[in-house]
Amino acid sequence: MSHLFVANGTHQHQQFMYRVLGVNYSKDEYRPPRRLEIPAGRQQKFPEDFTEDQLEDVIKQLEQYGAVPVSDLHVLHPRALVYKVDRKPIEADEIDEARSQDEEARQEVSAQQLENAGLAQFASVASRDNGHLQSTSLEVTQLNDVDDKAAKNGVDVEVNVSPKNTGKSSTERRKRN
């Protein structure tokens, strides 16, 4: 008999809520919701022995909330869980790979959000330049390390926008909450 294992490839604890099909396997008859706690970087085995229909349904629920099979780790995105239907648990190196890919995906999302925040400054710079801002270079510098205290009080950034071919530069310092 195969077991369903789910691993948490993130640095945050996850709680997966799911429902199991009822006795007659009707899509209209579900048992009450259940919760599976999955600590960061660990895995859990679902406590039930699922029938084929139940297993397929629980996997659909996992995938609906971002879980991917261990064989598809390359499509991992932030906050994704990985699962495996087998007699053996998920290997530790597969969980480590999921964690490293989660970190990489989160860094990409963070970089994109930082870039978008910097691009939002164009409107304020263009208004000071009578709306003639055509092409610019943008440099966003984080002025302090982010720790728990800094995250609560905001992060100091410096935005330097230089319209091309003008030799002028506009610098703003802001605190982002």
C-alpha positions in Angstrom: 0.0 0.0 0.0 1.3 3.5 -0.9 1.3 6.4 1.5 0.9 10.1 0.8 3.7 12.2 2.1 3.8 16.0 1.9 7.0 18.1 2.6 7.2 21.8 3.5 10.0 23.3 1.3 9.7 26.7 2.9 11.0 28.4 6.0 7.5 28.8 7.4 5.3 26.3 9.2 2.3 25.3 7.1 -1.1 24.0 8.0 -2.9 22.1 5.2 -6.6 21.9 5.5 -8.3 19.2 3.5 -11.5 17.1 3.2 -11.8 13.4 2.4 -14.5 12.0 0.3 -17.3 10.2 2.1 -18.1 6.5 2.3 -19.9 6.4 -1.0 -17.3 8.6 -2.7 -19.9 11.1 -3.8 -18.5 14.5 -4.6 -21.3 15.9 -2.6 -20.5 14.0 0.6 -17.3 15.0 2.3 -16.2 14.2 5.8 -15.5 17.2 8.1 -12.3 19.1 7.3 -9.0 17.8 8.7 -5.7 19.6 9.3 -2.2 18.4 8.7 0.6 20.4 10.4 3.8 20.5 8.4 6.8 22.2 10.2 9.3 24.2 8.1 11.7 22.0 6.2 10.0 18.8 7.4 7.5 16.3 6.0 4.4 14.6 7.3 2.6 11.4 6.2 -1.2 11.7 5.9 -2.6 9.6 8.7 -5.4 8.0 6.6 -5.2 5.0 4.3 -6.9 6.5 1.2 -8.8 4.7 -1.5 -7.8 5.5 -5.1 -10.6 8.1 -5.4 -9.8 9.7 -2.1 -6.1 9.8 -2.9 -6.8 11.5 -6.2 -9.1 14.0 -4.5 -6.6 14.9 -1.8 -3.9 15.4 -4.4 -6.1 17.7 -6.3 -6.6 19.7 -3.1 -2.9 19.8 -2.6 -2.2 21.0 -6.1 -5.0 23.6 -5.9 -3.0 25.3 -3.1 0.4 25.1 -4.9 1.8 21.7 -4.1 3.8 20.0 -6.7 5.0 16.4 -7.0 8.6 15.8 -5.9 9.4 14.9 -9.6 8.4 18.5 -10.6 10.6 20.5 -8.2 11.7 22.7 -11.1 8.2 24.4 -11.2 8.3 25.3 -7.5 7.1 28.7 -6.5 7.0 30.5 -3.2 5.1 28.7 -0.4 4.8 25.5 -2.4 4.5 22.1 -0.8 5.9 19.0 -2.4 4.2 15.6 -2.2 5.0 12.0 -3.0 2.8 8.9 -3.2 5.1 6.0 -2.2 6.0 3.5 0.5 9.1 5.6 1.3 9.2 9.2 2.7 10.6 12.1 0.7 14.4 12.2 0.7 16.1 14.9 2.8 18.0 16.2 -0.3 14.7 16.7 -2.1 13.4 18.7 0.8 16.6 20.7 0.8 16.3 21.3 -2.9 12.7 22.5 -2.4 13.9 24.9 0.3 16.6 26.4 -1.8 14.3 26.8 -4.8 11.7 28.5 -2.4 14.4 30.9 -1.3 15.4 31.7 -4.9 11.8 32.2 -5.9 11.2 34.5 -2.9 14.3 36.5 -3.8 13.0 37.0 -7.4 9.6 38.1 -6.1 11.3 40.5 -3.7 13.5 42.0 -6.4 10.5 42.5 -8.7 8.6 44.2 -5.9 11.6 46.5 -5.1 11.9 47.4 -8.8 8.1 48.1 -9.0 8.4 50.3 -5.9 11.2 52.2 -7.6 9.3 52.6 -10.8 6.4 54.1 -8.8 8.8 57.0 -8.1 8.8 58.0 -11.8 5.4 59.8 -11.4 6.7 62.1 -8.7 10.0 62.8 -10.6 8.1 63.4 -13.9 5.8 65.9 -12.2 8.8 68.0 -11.1 10.1 67.8 -14.6 6.9 69.1 -16.2 6.0 65.6 -17.4 8.8 65.5 -19.9 10.5 62.4 -18.5 11.2 60.1 -21.4 14.0 57.8 -20.5 15.8 57.3 -17.2 18.2 55.2 -15.3 17.0 54.1 -11.9 19.0 53.1 -8.9 17.4 52.0 -5.6 19.7 51.5 -2.6 18.6 50.0 0.6 20.4 52.1 3.3 20.1 49.7 6.3 20.1 46.0 7.0 16.6 44.6 7.5 16.1 42.9 10.8 12.9 42.5 12.9 13.1 46.0 14.4 13.8 47.7 11.0 11.0 45.8 9.4 8.5 47.1 12.0 9.8 50.7 11.6 10.2 50.6 7.8 13.2 50.4 5.6 15.2 53.4 4.5 15.8 53.5 0.8 17.4 56.0 -1.5 16.0 56.4 -5.1 18.3 58.0 -7.6 16.6 58.8 -11.0 18.7 60.3 -13.8 16.9 61.4 -17.0 19.2 60.3 -19.8 21.3 62.8 -21.7 20.5 65.7 -19.3 23.2 65.4 -16.7 20.6 66.0 -14.0 19.9 63.7 -11.2 17.1 63.5 -8.7 17.6 61.7 -5.4 14.9 61.0 -2.8 15.3 59.3 0.6 12.2 57.6 1.9 11.2 55.3 4.6 9.1 52.4 3.4 6.7 50.7 5.8 
